[in-house]
Structure formats: C-alpha cells, structure tokens
Amino acid sequence: MILAVAAFFLAFIQSTPEGAPSCTPATTTLANGVVVTVRSAGTNNPELACEVLVRDRNGRTVFSDRGFDTQIHPATGRDIDNDGRPDVVVGVDTGGANRCCWEYPVISFNPSPRVLLKLPPAAFDFETLPGKTLIWTTAAFYDLGPDTADSPRVETVREFRPTGLIDVTPDYCKRMLAGELRGPGDLRDLLNALSLRSKQASRTDTGSPFDREQTRIAARSMALQQIYCGQIDAASQLVLEVWPASEQSPIRRQLKSAINSRWPDLSRKLTAW
C-alpha cells in the first residue's frame, strides 16, 4: 500500500459518510488567481444546502452548483486536460451521502473558463506518464453481484489529447490483465482469486460454497475486463474453467447482456455468446 501511494498521486473520490458533517467551508486559491469556495447556501432545502463557487482572478463567477454537499477535490490546481495549465475539480453530492450520486465537474480556464466534463467517481494518475494526467473510472455491474461491494467491475482509463478525451484503456490492457499495474487498474486481487485450484473447485462444485462464490465473482469481473480489452477468446476460456458445463451458456448470456447495457457496439462482437 505504501509503495502504491508513493508511486501514484491518486485522487479517489468518495462521498461524505452518512452522519458526517456536510458543507464544511473551504477556500482554495490557484496560482492563476482562480478562487474556489465551498460554503453553506443558506437554504432550508437539504438538496441545495451546500454551494461551490469558482471565480476567476477578477472575481467573476465562472461556475457554481449546489447539492446536499460539495467539495474541492484534491486534484484542483493540477493539469487535468494536459494543456500545461491548472484546472479545477469540484464535487457535488446530488444524492445525500449516497455514493451513486456524486459528480465531479472538471473546469478548465484555457482559452476561457468552461466545464470540460462531469466525471463519476474516478482516480487521477499523475505519475504513470510524467507530465500527463490519466483518468481512471470504474464501471460497476451491480446486477451481477450479491451486493454492491462484490459487484463485478471493469476498469477504464482516459486521457485528454488535442482531439479530446480519448479512451486509452487498450494501451494498458496487457499490463493490467497480467497484474503488472499498481494503483488504478491493479487486478492482482482478481488474479489471486482465480488460482488453478480455485477454478477447478468452482467448475466441479467442490469446496466451500463461499469460496466458490468468491471465485465466480472474480471470474465475472475478469471476463468483463477481458472482453472490454478485446480478449474475447480468453474470456470464453475463463467461463469454461470456472463454471460447470450446465451453467456456462447462461453465464455467457448474462455477461453479454451486461456488456450490451453499457457498450452495445462491443456486445456485437460477442457473436458466439
């Protein structure tokens, strides 16, 4: 863990825990004179109780929003869009301490103030490519897991380039699927859960039910990640290795349906599923 923190400046975005104080006043001033402020909105409506303001060096408001809570993200002041100038990242809670409902506007000031995009929970990686920012996000498939924490997930990474925000996940798939990445995209826990012994026990329905379930949760995540990375044959082979023969076709259909719900173009490549 210490090595991972040392290797990456990771700005993981989390909601305010239930019952914790919200709308903590805060102010940050950037080197370019931009001031970011979080404050109470002075309203009795809890959905709009907290306000975030972004003002330029002349005091003009260039962005504002309200929610149950707001925050100045730690990545504020870093170069998010890779134009060599500082940007602002703020958080707005529209769900009331519910992680599903935090969004994170990224505001650029070059050539003029504007919202580049609004992100879901993400991690900013400033170290993998020196001088560049990678934006990692997680696509969670809650319908495929026993609970939110154990839901299968797919890791994706994007980078701002002159043509816009580009999905560069394919550039990292080989290292990610081999368990060579640290920080965002680290799949070592999945790989450890998919040992030969674990897969055999799952396929033959032996061992403890809990262990089999954990293996299958990991296999769903890995298969979805392999599909996203274009390794469809590897994903199909994993299904063969983990599930009993009678369950393999339903599992393939389940995974294909999950992919289709997020990435229809990708699901069309699963012709044999």
Secondary structure as GFF3:
##gff-version 3
##sequence-region A 1 273
A	DSSP	alpha_helix	2	7	.	.	.	ID=ss1
A	DSSP	beta_strand	26	29	.	.	.	ID=ss2
A	DSSP	beta_strand	35	40	.	.	.	ID=ss3
A	DSSP	three_ten_helix	46	48	.	.	.	ID=ss4
A	DSSP	beta_strand	50	55	.	.	.	ID=ss5
A	DSSP	beta_strand	61	67	.	.	.	ID=ss6
A	DSSP	beta_strand	69	72	.	.	.	ID=ss7
A	DSSP	beta_strand	88	93	.	.	.	ID=ss8
A	DSSP	three_ten_helix	99	101	.	.	.	ID=ss9
A	DSSP	beta_strand	102	108	.	.	.	ID=ss10
A	DSSP	beta_strand	114	119	.	.	.	ID=ss11
A	DSSP	beta_strand	122	125	.	.	.	ID=ss12
A	DSSP	beta_strand	134	140	.	.	.	ID=ss13
A	DSSP	three_ten_helix	142	144	.	.	.	ID=ss14
A	DSSP	beta_strand	153	161	.	.	.	ID=ss15
A	DSSP	beta_strand	164	167	.	.	.	ID=ss16
A	DSSP	alpha_helix	169	177	.	.	.	ID=ss17
A	DSSP	alpha_helix	188	193	.	.	.	ID=ss18
A	DSSP	alpha_helix	196	203	.	.	.	ID=ss19
A	DSSP	alpha_helix	209	228	.	.	.	ID=ss20
A	DSSP	alpha_helix	232	242	.	.	.	ID=ss21
A	DSSP	alpha_helix	245	262	.	.	.	ID=ss22
A	DSSP	alpha_helix	264	267	.	.	.	ID=ss23
###
